[in-house]
Amino acid sequence: MRKLLISTAAILAMAGAAIAPASAEPVRLKMASTYPSSLTQLGTLGKILEKNVNTASGGEIEIKFFEPGALVPALEVFDAIKNGSVDAGWSTPGYWQGKEPALALFAAVPFGPSAGEYGGWLLTGGGEDLMNEIYHKHNIHSLICGVIAPEASGWFREPVENLDQLKGKKMRFFGLGARVMQKLGVDTQLLAAADIYPALERGTIDATEFSQPAIDLNLGFYQVAKHYYFPGWHQQSTSFELMINKEKWDAMTEQQQALLTMACRANYALGMAEGEAIQGAALKELESKGVTLHRWPPEILAQYEAAWNEVAAELAAEDASFKKAWDSLQAYRSDYERWGELGYLK
């Protein structure tokens, strides 16, 4: 009986070894960033992701953050991941609206949701899945991997009394908000972070928007333009992403995919918290440097919103993917609206 038990155990052990999956190959991801690592939140959240994944995975996954231009220029990350010359990217979907207009909806929506409401749609309301329906056509898989609080809507050399003053001006502008500004007669340009200050200083552009007070402060725009406008009607919240070559993603185990997904969910929560915490001190410092803070009057915000409604209708008519995502977001926001009215203090 003892010999039989030993023989049976040996057979079972060999059978188990035969059917057990081979240990997963470690994943190595070279991650090209569209933002420098020194840039508050926009870059630092990418570095935090790198650190957290590398630590939590125990060597199972290793991400290496590369500064803009180290592997490819900042605004060429999409194509590099698509063709497999770069494994992954740290960016925001809004940079790729020239490739697919609908991708901008997953980055920031004019007069759109705050970070909490936006996260509800992106992470649990089908938004991220819709985003990947688009990305998968380009051999890319993307995880929503961060969010920040509302942005400001622009730096100007002179006060803006009415929107006619902006016609013909050259202005750096991002995402769907740029389409609104174009409709209002502004000549918009999409510049990477490092290129904005030199363009503003030389007069290549007349005005700029970029991000939150804590981020804009560090980029020094106040040295050239002293009038800073709020609210950021075009970006009430802005999401960021971990883009991965789809073949690389599909080759990962479920556990590896789950670890990256959880790390990105944690990054979303951290980005939301940090973005809210750092603005007060930045606003005080900007005012100490002679910056005048302005809030757009209701009549001008109404003009921006009317122009946005026209842009949204046009894009939905032109692009089926945009319409599908836009309809999904609108349905979600309609369901959310009553909760937003009842649940929160005004």
C-alpha positions in Angstrom: 0.0 0.0 0.0 2.8 2.4 0.9 4.5 1.7 -2.5 1.2 2.2 -4.3 0.6 5.5 -2.6 4.1 6.7 -3.4 3.7 5.6 -7.1 0.3 7.3 -7.3 1.7 10.5 -5.8 4.5 10.5 -8.3 2.2 10.0 -11.2 -0.1 12.8 -10.1 2.9 15.1 -9.6 4.2 14.4 -13.1 0.7 14.9 -14.5 0.4 18.2 -12.7 3.7 19.3 -14.0 2.6 18.4 -17.5 -0.6 20.4 -17.4 0.6 23.3 -15.2 1.1 26.5 -17.3 4.7 27.6 -17.7 5.6 30.5 -15.5 4.8 33.8 -17.2 7.5 35.7 -19.0 8.3 39.0 -17.3 6.9 42.0 -19.2 9.2 44.8 -20.1 7.6 48.0 -21.3 9.5 51.0 -22.7 7.0 53.8 -22.1 7.4 57.0 -24.2 5.8 60.0 -22.5 4.2 63.0 -24.1 5.0 65.0 -20.9 8.3 65.6 -19.2 8.7 63.8 -15.9 9.3 67.1 -14.1 5.8 68.4 -15.0 3.5 68.5 -12.0 0.8 65.8 -12.3 1.0 65.5 -16.1 4.4 64.0 -15.9 4.8 63.0 -12.3 1.7 60.7 -12.5 3.5 58.7 -15.2 6.6 58.4 -12.9 4.4 57.3 -10.0 2.8 54.6 -12.2 6.3 53.4 -13.2 7.3 53.1 -9.6 4.1 51.5 -8.3 4.0 48.9 -11.1 7.6 48.0 -10.7 7.3 47.6 -7.0 4.0 45.8 -6.8 4.8 43.3 -9.5 7.9 42.1 -7.9 9.7 41.9 -11.3 6.7 40.4 -13.1 6.3 43.7 -15.0 8.9 46.4 -15.5 8.0 49.8 -16.9 10.7 52.3 -18.0 9.5 55.9 -18.4 11.2 57.8 -21.3 11.1 61.5 -21.6 9.6 63.2 -24.6 11.9 62.9 -27.5 14.1 60.1 -26.0 12.4 57.4 -28.0 10.1 59.5 -30.3 8.8 63.1 -30.3 6.0 63.8 -27.9 3.2 63.9 -30.5 4.4 60.9 -32.4 3.8 58.4 -29.6 0.5 57.1 -31.2 2.2 56.0 -34.4 5.2 54.5 -32.6 3.0 52.3 -30.4 0.7 51.3 -33.4 3.6 50.1 -35.4 5.3 48.4 -32.5 8.5 50.4 -32.4 7.5 51.5 -28.9 5.9 49.2 -26.3 3.8 51.8 -24.4 3.0 55.4 -23.9 2.0 57.8 -21.2 -0.3 60.4 -22.7 -3.9 61.6 -23.0 -6.4 60.5 -25.6 -7.0 64.2 -26.6 -3.7 64.4 -28.4 -4.9 61.9 -31.0 -8.1 63.5 -32.2 -6.4 64.1 -35.5 -6.2 60.3 -35.9 -9.7 59.6 -34.5 -11.9 62.6 -33.6 -13.8 60.5 -31.0 -10.7 59.9 -28.9 -11.0 63.5 -27.6 -14.2 62.6 -25.8 -12.2 60.3 -23.5 -9.8 63.1 -22.5 -11.8 66.2 -21.7 -15.3 67.4 -22.7 -16.3 71.1 -22.9 -18.9 71.9 -20.3 -18.5 68.3 -19.4 -18.3 66.3 -16.2 -16.1 66.8 -13.2 -13.6 64.0 -12.4 -16.0 62.0 -10.2 -18.8 62.0 -12.7 -16.4 61.5 -15.6 -14.8 58.5 -13.9 -18.2 56.9 -13.5 -18.6 56.9 -17.2 -15.1 56.1 -18.2 -14.4 53.3 -15.7 -17.8 51.7 -15.0 -20.2 53.2 -17.6 -18.6 51.8 -20.7 -16.5 54.7 -21.7 -13.1 52.9 -21.6 -14.6 50.0 -23.6 -15.8 52.4 -26.3 -12.4 54.0 -26.3 -10.7 50.7 -26.9 -13.1 49.8 -29.8 -11.4 52.7 -31.5 -7.8 52.1 -30.3 -8.0 48.4 -31.2 -8.4 49.3 -34.9 -4.9 50.9 -34.6 -3.2 48.0 -32.8 -3.3 49.9 -29.4 -4.9 49.0 -26.1 -5.3 51.8 -23.6 -6.1 52.1 -19.9 -7.5 55.2 -18.4 -4.7 55.9 -15.9 -5.1 59.3 -14.3 -7.3 62.4 -14.0 -6.8 66.0 -12.9 -9.1 68.7 -11.6 -10.4 71.6 -13.7 -8.0 73.7 -15.8 -7.9 77.4 -16.4 -9.1 78.5 -19.8 -6.3 80.8 -20.9 -3.4 83.3 -20.5 -3.8 86.6 -22.3 -1.6 89.7 -22.5 -4.6 92.0 -22.3 -8.0 91.7 -20.6 -10.7 90.1 -22.8 -13.9 92.1 -22.7 -15.6 90.2 -25.5 -14.9 87.3 -27.8 -14.6 89.5 -30.9 -11.2 90.5 -29.5 -10.0 86.9 -30.0 -10.8 86.7 -33.7 -7.6 86.1 -35.7 -5.5 85.6 -32.7 -3.1 82.6 -32.6 -3.6 80.5 -29.5 -2.3 77.2 -28.2 -5.4 75.1 -27.4 -6.1 71.5 -26.7 -8.7 68.9 -27.6 -12.3 69.6 -28.4 -12.0 73.1 -26.9 -9.8 73.9 -29.8 -12.6 73.2 -32.2 -14.8 75.6 -30.3 -12.2 78.3 -30.4 -11.8 77.8 -34.2 -15.5 78.3 -34.6 -15.1 81.6 -32.8 -12.4 82.8 -35.2 -9.3 81.8 -33.2 -6.3 80.3 -35.0 -5.5 77.4 -32.7 -2.3 75.3 -32.6 -1.5 72.2 -30.5 1.9 72.5 -29.0 3.7 70.2 -26.6 4.4 71.5 -23.1 8.0 72.4 -23.7 7.2 74.4 -26.9 4.6 76.7 -25.4 6.6 79.2 -23.4 9.1 79.9 -26.2 6.2 80.4 -28.7 4.4 82.8 -26.3 7.6 84.7 -25.5 8.5 85.2 -29.2 5.0 86.1 -30.2 4.5 83.0 -32.4 1.3 82.6 -30.5 -0.7 85.5 -28.9 -2.2 83.5 -26.0 -2.3 80.0 -24.5 -4.2 77.6 -22.4 -2.4 74.6 -20.9 -3.5 73.3 -17.5 -4.1 74.0 -13.8 -2.6 76.9 -11.8 -0.1 74.6 -10.1 1.1 73.3 -13.5 1.0 76.6 -15.4 2.9 78.3 -12.6 5.9 76.0 -13.1 5.9 76.7 -16.9 6.3 80.5 -16.3 3.5 81.8 -18.5 3.0 84.7 -16.0 6.2 86.2 -17.2 4.7 87.0 -20.6 0.9 87.2 -20.0 -0.6 88.6 -16.8 -4.3 87.9 -17.4 -5.4 84.4 -16.4 -9.0 83.3 -17.1 -11.4 80.8 -15.3 -13.2 78.5 -15.4 -11.8 76.0 -17.7 -15.0 75.4 -19.6 -13.2 73.2 -22.1 -11.6 70.9 -19.4 -13.5 70.5 -16.2 -11.5 67.3 -15.8 -8.8 65.7 -18.0 -8.0 62.0 -18.1 -4.7 60.4 -18.9 -3.8 57.0 -20.3 -1.4 54.1 -20.4 -1.3 53.1 -24.1 0.1 49.7 -24.9 0.9 48.0 -28.2 -2.1 45.6 -28.5 0.1 42.6 -29.5 2.1 43.2 -26.3 -1.1 43.5 -24.3 -2.6 40.4 -25.7 0.5 38.4 -24.9 0.3 39.2 -21.2 -1.4 36.9 -18.7 -4.7 37.8 -17.1 -2.7 38.5 -13.9 -0.4 40.9 -15.6 -3.2 42.7 -17.3 -5.1 42.9 -14.0 -2.1 44.4 -12.2 -1.7 47.1 -14.8 -5.4 47.9 -14.6 -5.4 48.1 -10.8 -2.3 50.4 -10.9 -4.1 52.7 -13.3 -7.2 52.8 -11.1 -5.1 53.8 -8.2 -3.4 56.5 -10.3 -6.8 57.9 -11.2 -7.7 58.3 -7.5 -4.3 59.9 -6.7 -4.5 62.3 -9.6 -8.0 63.5 -8.5 -6.9 64.0 -4.9 -3.6 65.7 -5.7 -5.1 68.0 -8.3 -7.6 69.4 -5.8 -5.0 69.8 -3.0 -2.3 71.9 -4.8 -4.3 74.7 -6.5 -4.8 77.1 -3.6 -1.2 77.8 -2.9 -0.4 78.1 -6.6 -3.1 80.8 -7.1 -1.7 82.8 -4.2 1.8 82.6 -5.7 0.5 83.7 -9.1 -1.2 86.7 -7.6 2.0 87.6 -5.8 3.7 87.7 -9.2 1.3 90.3 -10.5 -1.2 88.0 -12.3 -4.8 89.1 -12.4 -7.3 86.3 -12.1 -10.5 86.7 -14.1 -13.8 84.7 -14.2 -15.6 84.7 -17.5 -19.0 86.5 -17.2 -22.1 84.4 -17.8 -22.8 85.9 -21.2 -19.3 84.9 -22.5 -19.6 81.4 -21.1 -23.0 81.1 -22.8 -21.3 82.0 -26.1 -18.6 79.3 -25.6 -21.3 76.7 -24.7 -23.4 77.6 -27.8 -20.3 77.2 -30.0 -19.6 73.8 -28.3 -23.1 72.5 -28.9 -22.6 73.3 -32.6 -19.2 71.6 -32.7 -20.6 68.4 -31.0 -23.5 68.2 -33.4 -21.2 68.6 -36.4 -18.7 65.9 -35.1 -21.5 63.5 -34.4 -22.8 63.9 -37.9 -19.4 63.5 -39.4 -18.0 60.5 -37.5 -19.9 57.3 -36.4 -17.4 56.5 -33.6 -17.8 60.0 -32.2 -21.6 59.7 -32.3 -21.6 56.4 -30.5 -19.3 57.7 -27.7 -21.2 61.0 -27.5 -24.6 59.3 -27.3 -23.2 57.0 -24.5 -21.9 59.9 -22.5 -25.0 62.0 -22.9 -27.2 59.1 -21.8 -25.0 58.5 -18.8 -25.0 62.2 -17.9 -28.8 62.3 -18.2 -29.1 59.4 -15.7 -26.6 61.1 -13.4 -28.2 64.5 -13.5 -30.8 63.9 -10.8 -28.3 62.4 -8.5 -26.0 65.3 -9.0 -28.8 67.7 -8.2 -30.0 65.9 -5.0 -26.7 64.5 -3.7 -24.4 67.5 -3.6 -24.5 70.9 -1.9 -24.6 73.8 -4.5 
